[in-house]
């Protein structure tokens, strides 16, 4: 792929004719709605949700609970899995269900789409299989990297059915469809690709020209992704430079959609990791950025982090505004929260390629190298701007100077939400105040030689939880090595974690827990249809259909085409409710838990509540060598810059470049713009 730099010479003139991607300066609201919000922490006993989130979730929960009871009744499961009268259970005691979709490029987007399809009550086959209807019973949904592509498409197309969302309606003018037969940076002929890329750069130039907004490769990446995953592009207008292609679509505008107004949409959260100049010399355990680095979340309402070192949020609508010590500096900004920019930030993996030994960076024929060349030719007035991150004016400058690593920074440097090794977005769903009871984790990572999961991401979640102050997150006991996942086959089948938190027999004693039960759904397909490479970005319709069919079947079938799978899934979903009501586990659920629960012979689980009760009821081995207590994270060994102690499989075809072997930070050359100001 080669692009003609001459096609970009008219960039400045073109930028003047279109300003849709450009943020704008506005007067700051006088009602204080553009100020910082302190989120508090569990340790201080003052953690709080944004009032707008709490209000939305309360109304969403009413609809979700009704859908959950409808699903149970439709499948004749209510009395089989619950020994009381579910209709008499108060709303607060019914399960709060969340779904997290991992990263992994287009593979993750398609696998997550298959999972959503299998849980969608609008799909006839899914309903017949016994899983359709649980999407409507879900209260929260999170995604990162490739999972954020799926989630953004699902949000901004206003919750369409899954197959049309991915494939369109069969016409060239379809309002839906991911256009996966076209490459992100080389669609069509050479001339078409050059004109297309020029349009992307022109859009980004409008942002640079609009004010004090530095642009990076993330902006180009974001515009390219928008053509595929956001509304406004189809086969007829793909190469039409006058079409909007979601360039003016803001992430906060999700609150204006019908599915938001009627509370049909699960509350959405997208994650991104920090690349901090202040903490990246600390040991990097398993990712490109340390597990200790702040993890940020985007919702249509606010942006920030529940990590205790920051625990502060800012309205998404006004992202891009300059603040110092919580006070506005000049005017506010709107439109910076472009929807494509958010999903592009969550999947900005170029940092992994910015290594002196990386072929993707040094080879002049590579897409990344050519993009950098074009970028440097187009934007020459950003001295020392790092290009392989997402540049966001920090609203948190001057906040929590004693704990927050980027308190002294005026710019946040964000990147792919799986760069710290946590590629399944469990973290935001384990925030205690959100009160999630059941967390369905769709893992489309590819950390094994067969490009299937090996449990790496959940191990990273456990390790990160151990780094945070005790009680920060609500997590059940999890395996502390990929060895356990692989030897016990947990990475090849659905597994429940957290079954032993509540005893099987309660005899009327109501038992409450903040620890969710995790339903783990790894993308393990013996045929290999869904275990494609992260680098594969092009999928003809026939391949996409086969992928969706197979991914849906993984969810339909449970473990080894289990006829009782929908029953066992229901048992997992009602487990916390029966505890709150003081009811004994049914016999059917007892059998299910022996099949699907991971047994734990010693207490563990990071810094969440430790399990107690029915230890050893899982299908896993219960010898202590497989179930040791949570290991203490290494904090001094330099070897973690190049190896990871819990790796047991090859890193070929991993889901995102979050676990690749990397040299120490001083051996990487930072990708920055070094030209002087014009």
C-alpha positions in Angstrom: 0.0 0.0 0.0 1.5 3.3 -1.0 -0.1 6.7 -0.8 0.7 9.9 -2.7 1.7 12.7 -0.5 0.8 15.2 -3.2 -2.9 14.3 -2.6 -2.6 15.9 0.8 -1.2 19.2 -0.3 -4.6 20.9 -0.4 -5.3 19.8 3.1 -5.4 23.3 4.6 -7.8 24.6 1.9 -10.0 21.6 2.2 -10.1 21.9 6.0 -11.7 25.3 5.6 -14.7 23.8 3.8 -15.6 21.2 6.4 -15.6 21.6 10.2 -17.7 18.6 11.3 -14.9 16.8 13.1 -13.7 20.0 14.7 -14.6 20.7 18.4 -15.9 24.2 19.1 -15.5 26.7 21.9 -18.6 27.5 23.9 -19.5 29.5 27.0 -19.2 27.3 30.1 -22.6 26.6 31.7 -23.4 28.7 34.7 -25.2 25.8 36.5 -21.9 24.0 37.3 -22.7 21.1 35.0 -19.2 21.3 33.5 -17.3 20.9 36.7 -15.4 17.9 38.2 -17.2 15.3 40.2 -15.4 13.5 43.1 -16.4 9.8 43.0 -15.1 8.9 46.4 -13.6 5.5 47.3 -14.8 2.3 49.1 -12.0 2.8 51.7 -13.4 6.2 52.6 -16.9 5.0 52.6 -18.1 7.7 50.2 -18.0 6.1 46.7 -20.9 7.5 44.6 -22.2 7.1 41.1 -23.0 10.1 38.9 -26.6 11.0 39.8 -27.5 10.8 36.1 -26.0 7.3 35.8 -27.8 6.2 39.0 -31.1 7.6 37.7 -30.7 5.9 34.3 -29.7 2.6 35.9 -32.6 2.6 38.3 -35.1 2.9 35.3 -33.0 0.4 33.2 -33.1 -2.1 36.1 -36.9 -2.1 36.1 -37.0 -3.1 32.5 -34.1 -5.5 32.8 -35.7 -7.3 35.8 -39.0 -7.7 33.9 -37.1 -9.2 30.9 -35.2 -11.5 33.2 -38.4 -12.9 34.8 -39.9 -13.2 31.3 -36.9 -15.2 30.1 -37.1 -17.6 33.0 -40.8 -18.2 32.5 -40.5 -18.6 28.7 -37.9 -21.4 29.3 -39.9 -22.9 32.2 -36.9 -22.3 34.5 -38.3 -20.3 37.3 -39.2 -23.1 39.7 -36.3 -25.2 38.5 -33.7 -22.7 39.6 -35.4 -20.7 42.3 -37.1 -22.2 45.3 -39.1 -19.1 46.2 -41.6 -16.8 44.6 -39.6 -14.6 42.3 -42.6 -12.3 41.7 -42.5 -11.2 45.3 -38.8 -10.4 45.4 -38.3 -6.6 45.7 -36.5 -4.8 42.8 -33.2 -4.3 44.7 -32.8 -8.0 45.3 -33.3 -9.1 41.6 -30.0 -9.6 39.8 -28.0 -6.7 38.3 -26.5 -8.3 35.2 -23.5 -6.9 33.3 -21.8 -7.9 30.1 -18.1 -7.2 29.2 -16.7 -7.6 25.7 -13.0 -8.0 25.3 -10.5 -6.5 22.9 -9.0 -8.3 20.0 -9.6 -6.2 16.9 -12.2 -7.2 14.4 -12.2 -10.8 15.8 -13.3 -9.4 19.2 -16.0 -7.2 17.5 -17.4 -10.2 15.7 -17.2 -12.6 18.6 -18.9 -10.0 20.8 -21.5 -9.6 18.1 -22.1 -13.3 18.2 -22.5 -13.2 22.0 -25.0 -10.4 21.8 -26.9 -12.2 19.1 -27.1 -15.4 21.2 -28.5 -13.4 24.1 -30.9 -11.2 22.0 -34.6 -11.9 22.6 -35.4 -10.5 19.1 -33.5 -13.4 17.4 -35.8 -16.4 16.9 -33.0 -18.9 16.9 -31.6 -17.5 20.1 -34.9 -17.7 21.8 -35.4 -21.3 20.7 -32.0 -22.2 22.0 -32.9 -20.8 25.4 -30.4 -18.0 25.6 -32.3 -15.3 23.7 -33.7 -12.6 26.1 -30.8 -12.1 28.4 -29.5 -9.1 26.5 -32.7 -7.4 27.4 -32.1 -8.4 31.0 -28.7 -6.7 31.1 -28.2 -3.5 33.0 -24.5 -2.6 32.2 -22.3 -3.3 29.2 -18.6 -2.6 28.7 -16.1 -2.9 25.9 -12.5 -2.0 25.1 -10.5 -2.0 21.9 -12.3 -4.3 19.4 -15.1 -4.7 21.9 -15.6 -0.9 21.9 -16.1 -1.1 18.1 -19.0 -3.5 18.6 -20.4 -1.5 21.5 -20.2 1.8 19.7 -21.9 0.4 16.7 -24.7 -1.1 18.9 -25.2 2.2 20.7 -25.2 4.6 17.8 -27.3 2.4 15.5 -29.8 2.5 18.3 -29.7 -1.2 19.3 -30.3 -2.9 16.0 -30.5 -6.7 15.6 -27.0 -8.1 15.2 -26.8 -9.7 11.8 -28.1 -6.6 10.0 -25.9 -4.4 12.1 -22.8 -6.3 10.9 -23.9 -7.3 7.3 -26.4 -4.6 6.3 -29.7 -5.3 4.6 -28.3 -6.5 1.3 -28.5 -3.2 -0.5 -25.6 -0.8 -1.2 -27.5 2.0 0.5 -28.1 0.1 3.7 -28.0 2.3 6.8 -26.4 -0.6 8.6 -23.4 -2.8 7.9 -19.7 -2.7 8.9 -18.3 -2.8 5.3 -15.8 -5.4 6.5 -14.8 -6.4 2.9 -13.0 -3.1 2.7 -9.6 -2.6 4.4 -9.2 0.2 6.9 -6.5 2.1 5.1 -6.5 0.5 1.6 -10.1 0.2 0.4 -10.7 0.0 -3.3 -8.2 0.9 -6.0 -5.0 2.8 -5.3 -6.7 6.1 -6.5 -9.7 5.4 -4.3 -7.5 4.6 -1.3 -5.5 7.8 -1.8 -8.6 10.0 -2.0 -10.1 8.2 1.0 -7.0 8.8 3.1 -6.9 12.4 2.0 -10.4 12.8 3.3 -9.4 11.3 6.7 -6.5 13.7 7.0 -8.8 16.6 5.9 -11.2 15.8 8.6 -8.5 15.7 11.2 -7.1 19.0 9.9 -10.3 20.7 10.9 -9.8 19.7 14.5 -6.2 21.1 14.4 -7.4 24.3 12.8 -10.3 24.8 15.3 -8.1 25.8 18.2 -5.5 24.5 20.7 -6.1 20.8 19.9 -3.2 18.6 19.1 -3.9 15.7 16.8 -2.2 12.3 16.7 -2.5 9.0 14.8 -5.5 8.3 17.0 -7.5 10.9 15.1 -6.7 9.2 11.7 -7.4 5.8 13.2 -10.7 7.1 14.6 -11.9 8.5 11.3 -11.1 5.2 9.5 -12.9 3.1 12.1 -15.9 5.5 11.9 -16.5 4.5 8.3 -17.1 0.9 9.4 -18.6 0.9 12.9 -20.6 4.1 13.1 -23.7 5.2 11.1 -23.4 7.4 8.0 -21.4 5.2 5.7 -22.6 2.5 3.2 -21.3 1.0 -0.1 -22.8 3.8 -2.2 -21.2 6.7 -0.3 -18.0 5.1 1.1 -15.7 7.1 -1.1 -17.9 10.3 -1.1 -15.9 13.0 0.6 -19.0 15.1 1.1 -20.8 12.5 3.3 -20.6 13.0 7.0 -19.3 9.5 7.9 -20.1 10.1 11.6 -17.5 13.0 11.7 -20.0 15.1 13.7 -21.3 12.4 16.0 -20.4 13.0 19.6 -20.3 10.2 22.2 -22.4 12.2 24.6 -25.2 12.4 22.0 -26.1 8.8 22.9 -28.3 10.3 25.5 -30.6 11.6 22.7 -31.2 8.2 21.1 -34.5 6.4 21.5 -33.0 3.4 23.2 -31.5 5.7 25.8 -34.7 7.7 26.3 -36.7 4.6 26.9 -34.0 2.9 28.9 -33.7 -0.1 26.6 -29.9 0.3 26.3 -27.7 -1.3 28.9 -25.6 1.5 30.5 -22.5 1.6 28.2 -18.8 2.0 29.3 -15.7 2.1 27.2 -12.2 1.8 28.6 -8.8 3.2 27.8 -5.4 2.9 29.5 -3.0 5.7 30.5 0.5 6.1 29.2 2.0 8.3 31.9 5.4 9.9 31.6 5.5 9.8 35.4 5.1 6.0 36.0 6.2 4.2 32.9 9.7 3.6 34.4 8.1 1.4 37.1 8.2 -2.3 36.4 5.9 -3.2 33.5 4.5 -6.6 34.6 2.8 -7.9 31.5 1.7 -5.1 29.3 2.8 -1.9 27.5 1.8 0.2 30.5 2.0 -0.9 34.2 -1.0 -2.5 35.9 -0.7 0.3 38.4 -1.5 3.0 35.8 -4.9 4.7 35.9 -7.7 3.1 33.9 -10.1 5.6 32.4 -13.7 5.0 31.4 -16.0 6.8 28.9 -19.7 6.8 29.3 -22.2 9.1 27.5 -22.4 11.0 30.8 -18.8 11.4 32.1 -15.2 10.6 31.7 -12.7 9.7 34.4 -11.7 6.9 36.7 -12.8 5.1 39.8 -9.2 4.2 40.6 -8.6 5.5 44.1 -5.6 7.6 43.1 -8.0 9.8 41.0 -11.6 8.9 41.7 -12.7 11.9 39.7 -14.9 12.5 36.7 -15.7 15.2 34.1 -18.7 15.5 31.8 -18.1 13.8 28.5 -20.0 16.5 26.7 -17.4 19.1 27.7 -14.3 16.9 27.2 -11.5 18.9 25.7 -12.1 21.9 28.0 -9.0 23.2 29.8 -9.1 23.1 33.6 -6.5 23.8 36.3 -7.1 22.6 39.9 -10.7 22.0 39.0 -11.3 25.5 37.6 -12.0 26.4 34.0 -9.3 28.2 32.1 -11.1 30.2 29.4 -14.0 28.8 27.5 -15.4 25.3 27.5 -15.3 22.9 24.6 -17.9 20.8 22.9 -17.6 18.2 20.2 -14.2 16.9 21.3 -15.9 13.7 22.4 -16.3 12.5 18.9 -17.8 9.0 19.0 -15.1 7.7 16.6 -12.4 9.4 18.7 -13.6 7.5 21.8 -13.6 4.1 20.1 -10.3 5.0 18.4 -8.8 5.9 21.8 -9.9 2.6 23.3 -8.2 0.7 20.5 -5.1 2.8 20.0 -2.5 0.0 19.9 0.2 1.8 17.9 2.2 2.3 21.1 2.9 -1.4 20.9 4.5 -1.0 17.5 6.6 2.1 18.4 9.7 0.0 19.2 13.0 0.3 17.5 12.9 -3.4 16.7 9.3 -3.4 15.3 9.0 -4.1 11.6 5.6 -2.3 11.6 7.4 0.9 12.6 10.7 0.6 10.6 9.5 -1.0 7.3 8.7 1.7 4.8 6.1 -0.6 3.2 4.1 -1.0 6.4 0.8 0.8 6.9 1.9 2.3 10.2 5.2 3.7 8.8 3.3 5.3 5.8 0.7 6.8 8.1 3.5 8.3 10.3 5.2 9.7 7.1 1.9 11.3 6.0 1.2 12.6 9.4 4.6 14.3 9.7 4.2 15.8 6.3 0.7 17.2 7.2 1.0 18.4 10.8 4.2 20.2 11.4 3.3 22.6 14.2 3.1 20.2 17.2 6.6 20.1 18.6 7.3 17.0 20.9 3.8 15.7 20.5 3.7 11.9 21.0 1.9 10.5 18.0 1.1 6.9 19.1 -1.3 7.9 21.9 -4.6 9.7 22.1 -4.0 13.3 23.2 -6.7 14.8 25.4 -6.5 18.1 27.3 -6.6 17.0 30.9 -9.5 18.1 33.1 -7.6 16.7 36.0 -4.5 18.9 36.1 -3.7 19.8 39.7 -6.1 17.2 41.1 -4.9 14.9 43.9 -1.2 15.8 43.6 -0.1 13.3 46.2 -1.7 10.2 44.6 -2.6 10.9 40.9 0.4 10.2 38.6 -0.7 12.7 36.0 -1.7 15.6 38.2 1.1 17.7 36.8 0.2 17.0 33.2 -2.0 19.3 31.0 -2.4 16.5 28.5 -3.6 13.0 29.1 -2.0 10.3 26.9 -4.4 7.4 26.5 -4.2 4.2 24.5 -5.8 0.8 23.9 -7.8 -0.3 27.0 -6.0 -3.6 27.0 -2.4 -2.3 27.0 -2.0 -3.1 30.7 -2.9 -6.8 30.1 -6.6 -6.5 31.3 -8.2 -7.2 27.9 -11.6 -8.3 29.2 -13.3 -5.1 30.6 -14.2 -6.5 34.0 -12.8 -3.6 36.0 -15.7 -1.0 35.5 -18.3 -3.7 36.2 -16.5 -4.6 39.5 -16.8 -1.1 40.8 -18.6 -1.6 44.1 -21.1 1.1 43.9 -22.5 -0.3 40.7 -23.6 -3.4 42.6 -23.3 -5.9 39.8 -24.4 -9.4 40.8 -23.6 -11.3 37.6 -20.9 -10.4 35.1 -20.8 -12.2 31.7 -17.3 -11.9 30.4 -16.8 -12.5 26.6 -13.1 -13.2 26.1 -12.0 -13.0 22.5 -8.3 -12.7 23.3 -5.8 -14.7 21.3 -2.9 -15.4 23.7 -2.3 -19.0 22.7 -0.8 -20.7 19.7 -4.3 -21.5 18.4 -5.3 -17.8 18.7 -7.8 -18.6 21.5 -7.8 -17.3 25.1 -5.5 -18.7 27.8 -6.8 -16.9 30.8 -4.1 -14.2 30.7 -6.6 -11.3 30.9 -8.4 -12.6 34.1 -5.0 -13.3 35.7 -4.1 -9.6 35.0 -7.4 -8.5 36.5 -6.5 -10.5 39.7 -3.0 -9.0 39.8 -4.3 -5.4 39.3 -6.9 -5.9 42.0 -4.0 -6.9 44.4 -2.2 -3.6 43.6 -5.2 -1.5 44.5 -6.1 -0.7 48.1 -8.0 -3.6 49.8 -11.7 -3.5 49.0 -11.4 -1.3 45.9 -13.0 -3.9 43.6 -15.6 -6.6 44.0 -14.1 -9.8 42.6 -14.6 -13.5 43.2 -11.7 -15.9 43.5 -10.0 -16.3 40.2 -7.1 -18.6 39.0 -3.8 -16.9 39.5 -2.0 -18.3 36.5 -2.6 -19.4 32.9 -1.3 -22.8 33.9 -4.5 -23.3 35.9 -6.7 -22.1 33.0 -5.0 -24.4 30.6 -4.5 -27.6 32.7 -8.1 -27.4 33.9 -9.5 -26.5 30.5 -11.1 -23.3 31.8 -10.1 -21.5 28.6 -12.0 -23.9 26.4 -15.5 -23.9 27.9 -17.9 -21.7 29.9 -16.9 -21.4 33.5 -18.5 -19.8 36.6 -16.3 -18.0 39.1 -17.6 -17.0 42.5 -20.1 -19.9 43.1 -18.8 -20.6 46.6 -19.3 -17.1 48.1 -22.8 -18.0 49.3 -23.4 -21.5 51.0 -25.7 -23.8 49.2 -28.0 -24.1 52.2 -29.1 -20.9 54.0 -32.2 -22.1 55.9 -33.7 -18.7 55.7 -30.6 -16.7 56.6 -30.3 -13.8 54.2 -26.8 -13.5 52.9 -25.6 -10.4 51.0 -22.4 -10.1 49.1 -20.8 -7.4 47.0 -18.9 -10.1 45.0 -20.4 -10.8 41.6 -20.5 -14.2 40.0 -18.6 -14.2 36.7 -19.9 -16.2 33.8 -16.8 -16.7 31.6 -17.3 -17.2 27.9 -14.0 -17.8 26.1 -13.8 -17.8 22.3 -12.6 -21.4 21.9 -13.7 -22.9 18.6 -12.3 -26.3 17.7 -12.9 -25.6 14.0 -10.9 -22.3 14.2 -13.6 -20.3 12.4 -13.6 -17.6 15.2 -9.9 -17.8 16.2 -8.6 -15.5 13.5 -5.7 -13.1 13.8 -6.0 -9.7 15.3 -4.2 -8.4 12.2 -7.1 -9.6 10.0 -9.3 -6.6 9.4 -11.0 -7.7 6.2 -13.8 -10.2 6.3 -15.9 -11.0 3.2 -19.6 -11.4 4.0 -19.5 -15.2 3.8 -16.7 -15.3 6.3 -18.4 -12.8 8.6 -21.6 -14.9 8.5 -19.7 -18.1 9.4 -18.0 -16.3 12.2 -21.3 -14.9 13.7 -22.9 -18.3 13.3 -20.1 -20.1 15.1 -19.7 -17.4 17.9 -23.5 -17.6 18.5 -23.2 -21.4 18.7 -20.5 -21.2 21.4 -23.0 -19.4 23.6 -25.9 -21.6 22.6 -24.2 -24.8 23.4 -22.5 -24.3 26.8 -20.0 -27.1 27.5 -20.1 -29.9 25.0 -23.6 -29.2 23.7 -25.1 -29.4 27.1 -28.9 -29.7 27.0 -29.0 -28.2 30.5 -27.0 -25.1 29.6 -29.8 -22.6 29.8 -30.8 -24.0 33.2 -27.2 -23.7 34.4 -27.0 -20.1 33.0 -30.2 -19.3 34.9 -28.7 -20.8 38.1 -25.7 -18.5 37.8 -28.0 -15.5 37.3 -30.3 -16.1 40.3 -27.5 -17.1 42.7 -27.1 -13.7 44.4 -30.8 -13.2 44.5 -31.4 -16.5 46.4 -28.7 -15.4 48.8 -30.4 -12.1 49.5 -33.7 -13.9 50.0 -32.1 -16.6 52.3 -33.1 -19.6 50.0 -31.4 -22.9 49.5 -29.9 -23.7 46.1 -32.1 -26.0 44.1 -31.0 -29.5 43.2 -30.8 -28.6 39.5 -28.5 -25.7 40.3 -26.4 -27.9 42.6 -25.8 -30.2 39.6 -25.1 -27.3 37.3 -22.6 -25.8 39.7 -20.7 -29.1 40.0 -20.4 -28.9 36.2 -19.6 -25.3 35.6 -18.1 -23.8 38.8 -14.4 -23.5 39.3 -13.7 -25.2 42.7 -11.4 -23.4 45.1 -9.5 -25.2 47.9 -8.0 -22.0 49.4 -9.4 -18.6 49.8 -8.3 -16.0 47.3 -9.6 -13.6 44.7 -7.4 -10.4 44.8 -8.7 -7.8 47.2 -12.4 -8.6 46.9 -14.4 -10.6 49.2 -12.9 -14.1 49.6 -15.2 -17.1 48.9 -16.3 -19.4 51.6 -18.9 -22.1 51.8 -19.1 -24.8 49.2 -15.4 -25.1 48.3 -14.4 -27.7 45.9 -17.8 -28.1 44.2 -16.4 -27.2 40.8 -15.2 -29.3 37.9 -11.6 -28.3 38.5 -8.9 -30.1 40.4 -8.8 -29.1 44.0 -5.2 -29.9 44.8 -3.4 -27.0 46.5 -0.7 -26.7 43.7 -3.5 -25.5 41.4 -5.2 -23.2 43.8 -2.5 -21.3 45.7 -3.4 -18.0 47.3 -3.1 -14.8 45.3 0.6 -14.0 44.5 2.1 -10.7 45.5 2.9 -8.6 42.5 6.6 -8.2 41.8 7.6 -4.6 42.1 11.4 -4.6 41.7 12.4 -7.1 39.1 13.5 -5.6 35.8 12.8 -8.8 34.1 9.2 -7.9 33.8 10.0 -5.6 30.9 10.7 -8.6 28.7 9.0 -11.6 30.3 5.9 -12.5 32.2 6.1 -15.1 35.0 2.7 -16.6 34.3 3.1 -17.1 30.6 2.9 -20.8 29.6 2.0 -20.5 25.9 3.3 -18.8 22.9 2.2 -15.2 22.1 1.5 -15.9 18.5 -1.7 -14.1 17.3 -2.6 -12.4 20.6 -5.7 -10.4 20.9 -4.2 -7.1 21.3 -0.5 -6.3 21.6 -0.9 -6.1 25.4 1.3 -9.1 26.2 4.0 -9.0 23.6 7.6 -9.1 24.8 8.9 -5.6 25.0 12.3 -4.1 25.7 12.8 -1.9 28.7 11.3 1.7 28.3 14.7 3.3 27.7 15.1 1.1 24.6 12.0 2.3 22.9 12.2 5.4 20.7 9.2 7.6 21.4 7.2 8.5 18.3 6.9 12.3 18.6 6.6 15.2 16.3 9.9 17.1 16.6 9.4 19.9 14.1 9.6 23.5 15.4 6.6 25.7 15.4 6.1 27.4 12.1 
